[in-house]
Amino acid sequence: MNEPKKPAKLAGGAEVVRQFTVGPDDEGVRLDRWFKRHLPAVGFATISRWARTGQIRVDGKRAAPEDRLVAGQVLRVPPGGTTVKTGPAARIRAELTDAQVEMADAMVIHRDRAAIVLNKPPGLATQGGTGTYEHVDGLLDAYAPTGARPRLVHRLDKDTSGVLLVAATPGSAAYFSKRFSTRSARKVYWALVVGVPSVEEGVIDLPLAKQPGSGGEKMMVDRTEHGQPAKTRYRGVDLSGTTACWMELQPLTGRTHQLRVHMAAIGHPIVGDAKYGGQDAFLTGSISRKMHLHARRLIIDHPDGTPLDVTAELPPHFAASMEQLGFNQDDGEALIEGPSEPTKDIIKAAAKAHAKQYRKERRGERRGRAGGERGGPQPGGEWVAKPKGKVAAKAGVKPSARTGPKTAGKPAGKPFGKPTGARPGARPTGARPAGKPAGARPSGPRGGGAKGR
């Protein structure tokens, strides 16, 4: 919190100078941003003029609007901008009903000075929009009757339930937002999908873009230059015959509707997701028609230096479906890393080996091997691991199988080994280059007339 010192006053009560101590929540914030938070009546032009004329001082030194502040520094501010926020921003707060406050409190599964973690129910939007009046953003005033208003730092789809992180202060909002933007936060989802993927675990690598004519409300796979990279790591936890599979999904990128589009693209839409799976997304019998996608767990660094690891319980309809299909939630508690993509060193080594092999082929010193099984990215656009464990056993997939879902995405890395087939323009293996005949030797001294130079 910024702590203002009592300002000096002239006769008649006019203020002359104010001093503020920069609080922890403003660590690293720009000077002009600090004014926007705490002295909103002071415009940027005024801030620039004060800085240019040396009227703003930080620890007694001149400062520029783009300078970053450090907690504990003393900021000297000249008169003006009398709407002083001595801590959290003053603002008009939403009038919430008792039922809304009760709903907001019921969603909280973790709370500390920097973070408020919610278990968002399905059917509740994260933010408002056209025709959407009930949403999480509208309930955030319930968590701060006084003080800074909590801020959303990421979102969940309306029909997706589970872990939703809300920053309690402006400083923690900047901290958590950076963790999400740099992909250092780990998000784990549980989903029930229709059918059983032929490969138990892997990475789906299919670029996504907004579908034309949908107003941005629907996404699609787009392999043109307009498609944005999108990767999802998946793992089959258990299956119910050939009807449904319980999946653990980890988005490695953060595209809109990414998990839903990717699962539908490989032929296994999420149960209840009519938007991307149509009628094929529903199971017969008593299985709920609601969407079965749940943000189960979030692991993210906390501003205090320790990891924040939070798990959200399944909503009633999802838990009931799990029970009806014979799934035990304990089977999904242990996180298993998905198949790793090739590192830069592996790709570099593979490229070097390929180049060496190619040179040998050109010299006719080695014949290309015909066929053969090679590891690496599969044609289906995934970096595929061998089927294993419970899902592979139940599905009847042989451990040595390396077939993947029939998708056509971009490979996860450069292929290993030498490409099959003759290179266009390459001369036949073993043929001698055109030029001097074999065994011919020029007569006379070596060097062709060098003697006598």
C-alpha positions in Angstrom: 0.0 0.0 0.0 1.2 3.5 -0.7 1.4 5.5 2.5 1.1 9.3 2.0 2.8 11.6 4.4 0.8 14.5 5.7 1.1 17.3 3.1 2.4 20.7 4.1 -0.2 23.5 3.8 0.0 27.2 3.3 -2.1 29.7 5.2 -5.7 29.1 4.2 -5.3 25.3 3.8 -3.7 25.2 0.3 -1.5 22.1 -0.2 2.1 22.5 -1.4 3.8 19.1 -1.5 2.8 15.5 -0.9 5.0 12.5 -0.3 4.1 8.9 -0.8 5.9 5.7 0.0 5.7 3.1 -2.8 4.0 -0.1 -1.6 4.8 -3.7 -2.5 1.8 -3.9 -4.9 3.4 -1.1 -7.0 6.8 -2.8 -7.2 8.1 -2.4 -10.8 5.2 -0.2 -12.0 5.9 2.7 -14.3 5.6 6.2 -12.7 2.8 7.3 -15.0 0.9 4.1 -14.2 1.3 4.8 -10.5 -0.4 8.2 -11.1 -3.2 6.5 -12.9 -3.8 4.1 -10.0 -3.5 6.6 -7.1 -4.0 10.1 -8.6 -6.3 9.6 -11.6 -7.2 13.3 -11.7 -3.6 14.1 -12.8 -3.4 13.7 -16.6 -0.4 12.4 -18.5 0.4 15.8 -19.9 0.7 17.2 -16.4 2.8 14.3 -15.3 5.2 14.9 -18.2 5.4 18.6 -17.4 6.1 17.9 -13.7 8.8 15.4 -14.6 10.4 17.7 -17.2 10.6 20.6 -14.7 11.9 18.4 -11.9 8.8 18.8 -9.7 8.4 15.0 -9.4 11.1 13.4 -7.3 11.8 9.8 -6.4 14.1 9.5 -3.3 15.1 13.1 -4.0 16.1 12.5 -7.6 14.4 13.6 -10.8 12.2 11.0 -12.5 10.7 10.4 -15.9 7.2 9.0 -16.6 8.6 5.7 -17.9 10.8 5.1 -14.8 10.0 2.0 -12.8 9.3 2.3 -9.1 10.7 0.1 -6.3 8.8 -0.7 -3.1 10.0 1.6 -0.3 10.9 4.6 -2.4 9.5 8.0 -1.4 7.7 9.8 -4.2 7.4 13.6 -4.0 4.4 15.1 -5.8 3.6 18.8 -6.3 0.1 20.2 -5.7 -2.7 19.2 -8.0 -4.9 16.2 -8.6 -6.6 16.4 -5.3 -8.4 13.0 -5.8 -5.8 11.1 -3.8 -6.0 7.3 -3.5 -4.0 6.6 -0.3 -4.3 2.9 -1.1 -6.8 1.1 -3.3 -8.6 3.0 -6.0 -11.8 4.9 -5.1 -14.6 3.9 -7.3 -18.3 3.1 -7.6 -19.0 -0.4 -6.4 -21.7 -2.7 -7.6 -24.7 -3.2 -5.5 -24.9 -7.0 -4.9 -27.9 -8.9 -3.5 -27.5 -11.3 -0.6 -27.9 -14.2 -3.1 -25.0 -12.9 -5.2 -22.7 -12.5 -2.2 -23.6 -16.0 -1.1 -22.8 -17.4 -4.6 -19.5 -15.5 -4.7 -18.5 -16.9 -1.3 -19.5 -20.4 -2.2 -17.1 -20.4 -5.2 -13.9 -19.6 -3.1 -11.6 -22.6 -2.6 -8.4 -20.7 -1.7 -7.7 -17.1 -0.6 -4.6 -15.2 0.5 -3.3 -11.6 0.2 -2.5 -12.0 -3.5 -4.9 -14.6 -4.9 -8.5 -15.6 -4.8 -9.1 -19.0 -6.4 -12.6 -20.0 -7.4 -14.3 -23.2 -8.5 -16.5 -21.7 -11.3 -19.7 -23.6 -11.9 -20.8 -24.5 -15.4 -23.2 -22.1 -17.0 -21.7 -19.0 -15.4 -19.8 -16.7 -17.8 -16.4 -15.3 -16.7 -17.2 -11.9 -18.2 -20.2 -10.0 -19.4 -21.2 -9.5 -23.0 -24.3 -9.1 -25.2 -27.2 -10.5 -23.3 -24.9 -11.8 -20.5 -25.7 -10.1 -17.1 -24.7 -12.7 -14.6 -20.9 -13.4 -14.6 -17.9 -13.8 -12.3 -16.6 -10.3 -13.1 -19.8 -8.8 -11.8 -19.4 -10.6 -8.5 -15.8 -9.6 -7.7 -17.0 -6.7 -5.5 -18.1 -9.3 -3.0 -14.5 -10.1 -2.2 -13.5 -6.5 -1.5 -16.2 -4.4 0.1 -13.4 -1.8 0.6 -10.0 -1.6 -1.0 -8.8 -2.5 -4.5 -11.2 -4.5 -6.6 -9.9 -8.0 -7.5 -9.1 -8.6 -11.1 -9.5 -11.5 -13.5 -6.2 -12.7 -15.0 -7.5 -15.5 -17.2 -10.9 -16.9 -18.4 -12.9 -20.1 -18.7 -15.7 -20.8 -21.2 -19.2 -20.3 -19.9 -19.9 -24.1 -19.9 -16.5 -25.1 -18.6 -16.2 -25.5 -14.9 -13.3 -25.4 -12.5 -10.3 -23.5 -11.3 -10.4 -19.7 -12.0 -7.7 -17.5 -10.6 -8.5 -13.9 -9.5 -5.8 -11.5 -8.5 -6.5 -9.7 -5.2 -4.4 -6.6 -5.9 -3.1 -4.7 -8.9 0.4 -5.8 -8.2 -0.5 -9.5 -8.0 -2.6 -9.1 -11.2 0.5 -8.0 -13.1 2.5 -10.8 -11.6 0.0 -13.6 -12.4 -0.7 -12.2 -15.9 2.9 -12.5 -16.7 3.0 -16.1 -15.6 0.1 -16.9 -17.9 1.5 -15.0 -20.9 4.9 -16.7 -20.6 3.2 -20.1 -20.3 4.8 -20.9 -17.0 1.4 -21.7 -15.4 0.4 -25.3 -15.7 -3.3 -25.9 -16.3 -4.8 -29.4 -16.1 -8.2 -30.2 -17.4 -10.4 -33.3 -17.1 -12.7 -34.2 -20.0 -15.0 -37.0 -21.0 -14.8 -37.6 -24.8 -16.8 -39.7 -27.2 -15.0 -42.8 -28.3 -11.4 -43.9 -27.5 -8.3 -42.4 -29.2 -6.1 -45.1 -30.8 -3.1 -43.7 -29.1 -3.1 -43.2 -25.3 -1.1 -40.0 -25.0 0.6 -37.4 -27.2 0.5 -33.8 -28.4 -2.1 -32.4 -30.8 -0.5 -29.7 -32.9 -3.2 -28.1 -35.1 -3.3 -24.3 -35.8 -6.5 -22.5 -35.0 -8.3 -19.4 -36.4 -11.7 -17.8 -36.0 -14.4 -19.3 -38.3 -15.6 -16.8 -40.8 -19.3 -15.8 -40.4 -19.4 -16.8 -36.7 -18.6 -13.3 -35.4 -15.6 -14.7 -33.6 -17.7 -17.0 -31.5 -16.4 -20.2 -33.1 -13.0 -21.5 -33.9 -11.7 -23.9 -36.6 -8.5 -25.7 -37.6 -6.7 -23.4 -40.1 -3.5 -24.6 -41.7 -3.0 -21.5 -43.8 -0.9 -18.5 -42.7 -4.0 -17.2 -40.8 -3.9 -20.1 -38.3 -2.4 -19.4 -34.9 -0.1 -22.2 -33.4 -2.0 -24.3 -30.9 -0.8 -27.4 -29.0 -2.6 -29.6 -26.5 -1.0 -32.4 -24.5 -3.4 -35.2 -23.8 -3.4 -38.5 -21.8 -6.1 -41.2 -21.6 -6.7 -42.0 -18.0 -9.4 -44.7 -18.3 -12.1 -45.8 -20.8 -15.5 -47.3 -20.8 -15.5 -49.9 -23.5 -15.4 -48.1 -26.8 -18.1 -45.6 -25.8 -16.2 -42.9 -23.9 -12.8 -42.1 -22.6 -11.7 -40.0 -19.6 -8.9 -37.7 -20.7 -6.4 -35.4 -19.0 -5.7 -32.3 -21.2 -3.0 -29.7 -20.7 -3.1 -26.7 -23.1 0.4 -25.7 -24.1 -1.0 -22.6 -25.8 -4.0 -20.5 -24.9 -6.2 -20.2 -27.9 -10.0 -19.7 -27.6 -11.9 -23.0 -27.3 -8.6 -24.8 -28.0 -9.3 -28.0 -26.1 -12.8 -28.4 -27.6 -11.6 -27.8 -31.2 -8.6 -30.1 -30.9 -10.6 -33.0 -29.5 -13.3 -32.6 -32.1 -10.6 -32.4 -34.8 -9.2 -35.8 -34.0 -12.7 -37.4 -34.0 -13.4 -37.5 -30.3 -15.5 -34.5 -29.3 -16.0 -33.6 -25.6 -19.2 -35.1 -24.3 -21.9 -32.4 -24.3 -20.1 -30.0 -26.7 -22.7 -29.6 -29.4 -20.9 -26.5 -30.7 -18.0 -28.5 -32.1 -19.2 -32.1 -32.0 -22.8 -31.7 -33.1 -25.1 -34.6 -32.3 -22.1 -36.9 -32.1 -21.1 -35.2 -28.8 -23.9 -36.8 -26.8 -24.0 -40.2 -25.2 -27.1 -42.3 -24.9 -28.7 -43.3 -21.6 -28.6 -41.2 -18.5 -25.3 -39.3 -19.2 -25.9 -35.6 -18.8 -26.1 -33.5 -21.9 -24.0 -30.7 -20.2 -20.4 -30.2 -21.3 -17.9 -32.5 -19.5 -14.8 -30.2 -19.5 -13.4 -29.2 -16.1 -10.4 -27.1 -15.1 -9.2 -29.6 -12.5 -5.9 -28.1 -11.3 -3.8 -25.0 -11.6 -0.1 -24.8 -10.6 1.4 -21.3 -10.8 4.2 -19.4 -9.1 3.0 -17.1 -6.2 4.3 -13.6 -5.5 5.6 -14.8 -2.2 8.0 -17.3 -3.9 6.1 -20.5 -3.3 4.1 -22.5 -5.9 0.3 -22.1 -5.7 -1.2 -25.6 -6.4 -5.0 -25.7 -6.3 -7.5 -28.4 -7.2 -11.3 -27.9 -7.9 -13.9 -30.6 -7.2 -16.0 -31.8 -10.2 -19.5 -30.3 -10.6 -22.4 -32.7 -9.8 -23.2 -33.7 -13.4 -19.6 -34.5 -14.2 -19.1 -36.5 -11.0 -22.4 -38.5 -11.7 -21.2 -39.3 -15.3 -17.9 -40.5 -14.0 -19.6 -42.8 -11.6 -22.0 -44.2 -14.2 -19.1 -45.0 -16.6 -17.2 -46.7 -13.8 -14.4 -44.2 -13.5 -12.5 -43.8 -10.2 -11.3 -40.2 -9.6 -8.3 -41.4 -7.7 -6.9 -42.8 -11.0 -6.4 -39.2 -12.3 -4.8 -37.6 -9.3 -1.2 -38.5 -10.2 0.0 -36.2 -13.0 1.9 -37.9 -15.7 4.0 -35.9 -18.0 2.9 -36.3 -21.6 5.4 -37.4 -24.3 8.0 -34.7 -24.7 8.7 -33.0 -28.0 12.2 -33.2 -29.4 14.5 -30.6 -27.9 16.6 -28.2 -30.1 19.7 -30.4 -29.4 17.9 -33.5 -30.6 16.6 -31.8 -33.8 20.1 -30.4 -34.5 21.7 -33.8 -34.0 19.2 -35.4 -36.3 19.7 -32.7 -39.0 23.5 -33.2 -38.8 23.2 -37.0 -39.1 20.8 -36.6 -42.0 23.2 -34.2 -43.8 26.1 -36.6 -43.3 24.1 -39.5 -44.7 23.0 -37.5 -47.7 26.6 -36.6 -48.6 27.5 -40.2 -48.5 24.7 -41.1 -50.8 25.8 -38.5 -53.3 29.3 -40.0 -53.3 27.8 -43.4 -54.0 29.4 -44.9 -50.9 26.2 -45.9 -49.3 22.8 -47.1 -50.6 19.6 -45.8 -49.1 17.8 -48.2 -46.9 14.4 -49.2 -48.2 11.4 -48.7 -45.8 12.1 -49.2 -42.2 10.4 -47.8 -39.1 11.4 -44.4 -37.9 10.7 -42.6 -34.7 9.6 -39.0 -34.4 6.6 -37.0 -35.6 3.8 -39.0 -37.1 1.8 -38.0 -40.2 -1.2 -37.2 -38.0 0.4 -34.1 -36.7 1.3 -35.4 -33.3 4.5 -36.4 -31.4 3.2 -39.8 -30.6 4.2 -42.1 -27.7 3.6 -45.9 -27.7 0.2 -47.0 -26.3 0.6 -48.3 -22.8 -1.2 -49.0 -19.6 -4.9 -49.4 -18.9 -6.3 -47.6 -21.9 -4.1 -49.5 -24.4 -4.9 -52.8 -22.7 -8.7 -52.2 -22.7 -8.6 -50.9 -26.3 -6.7 -53.9 -27.5 -3.9 -51.9 -29.0 -0.6 -53.7 -29.3 2.3 -52.1 -27.3 4.3 -51.8 -30.5 1.7 -49.9 -32.5 2.6 -46.4 -33.5 -0.6 -45.3 -35.2 -2.2 -42.0 -34.2 -5.5 -40.2 -34.7 -6.1 -39.4 -38.4 -5.5 -35.7 -38.3 -3.3 -33.6 -40.6 -1.6 -31.2 -38.4 1.9 -29.7 -38.5 4.5 -32.2 -37.2 5.9 -31.5 -33.7 9.5 -31.3 -34.9 11.8 -32.1 -37.8 11.6 -35.8 -38.8 14.5 -38.0 -37.8 16.5 -40.1 -40.3 17.0 -40.0 -44.0 13.9 -39.4 -46.3 12.9 -42.4 -48.4 13.1 -42.3 -52.2 15.6 -40.8 -54.6 16.4 -37.1 -54.3 15.3 -35.2 -57.4 18.3 -34.6 -59.7 20.5 -37.1 -57.8 22.7 -39.3 -59.9 22.4 -43.1 -59.7 24.1 -44.8 -56.8 27.6 -45.9 -57.7 27.9 -44.0 -61.0 31.2 -42.3 -61.7 31.1 -38.5 -62.3 31.6 -37.3 -65.9 35.2 -36.1 -66.6 38.5 -37.7 -67.1 38.4 -41.5 -67.8 39.0 -44.0 -65.1 42.7 -44.8 -64.7 43.9 -42.1 -67.1 47.0 -40.3 -66.1 48.5 -37.3 -67.9 51.8 -37.8 -69.5 54.9 -35.8 -68.7 55.9 -34.2 -65.4 53.3 -33.6 -62.7 51.9 -30.1 -62.9 51.5 -29.9 -66.7 54.4 -27.6 -67.7 55.1 -26.2 -64.3 58.8 -27.1 -64.9 60.8 -24.2 -66.1 58.6 -21.5 -64.5 
